[in-house]
């Protein structure tokens, strides 16, 4: 069976280069193209050395690990030990994820075993099968892109999780518990009193708010006093002007709570100078949080206890 060494080398060179590029993208490392290509070339040398008298050394795990050291060093350089090991471990991670995903998809769509006369036999394509090569050439970049997208998604979820806090809103002597997201982009304040405004979904408040007040929050522009709403609730109503993207100035119905309690970094923070704005839009599609916390609440609140 003929072996096309040049094609096998080119395939390995391309795959090693893509893995190093994926490592750079995930870690957001700056790199030069010539160093990236040289790193891929070093990795592909294993294929060439497999057809030399040193072939018995190339199959040893220690030699393969040594080659990966040189690949990472050539591509990213050496600044400090932690920097090097971050690059190396991410390179291994990319290799196992993409390579394992490629093998998993391959075995999923291709029968590898035959049962003949109650005996299990394997059937494997010859090395260099064109179908397998096309599968690798198409599947490898796709899995690399998918892996990078998943890493970015997990990173964003971790950032979001770090900003989530437990929130208790005490309104008219009734308490509601929910998850809140500390959003530095939320700078909404009452222009008259400079009171920070946190945004809460209407669904989180519907259990305690009067129906008339809930209907009013849907269309604040057509404000009219309703006798169905108790005067005690009206005394808590505030109208806060705000501006959204693509729309002119609008009014947001907000309520003055008795207190808002936050649990942030093991500290319980109590805030009385705050308004609760009612939003009828979904703040989190995945229901990770029900309110957006004004970052100023963390600063002006009083730390009452630590858990």
ABEGO torsion letter per residue (X at the ends): XBBBAAAAAAAAAAAAAAAAAAAAAAAGBBBBAAAAAAAAAAAAAAAAAAABAAAAAAABAAAAAAAAAAAAAAAAEBABAAAAAAAAAAAAAAAAAAAAAAAAAAAAABBABBBBGGBBBBBBBBBGBAAAAAAAAAAAAAAAAAAAAAAAAAAAAAAAAAABBBBBBBBGGBBBBBBBBBBAABABBBAAAGBBBBBBBAAAAAAABBAAAAAAAABAABBBBBAABBAAAAAABBBBBBBBBGBBBBBBBBBBBABBBBBBGGBBBBBABBBBBBBABBABAAGABABBBBAAAAAABBBABBX
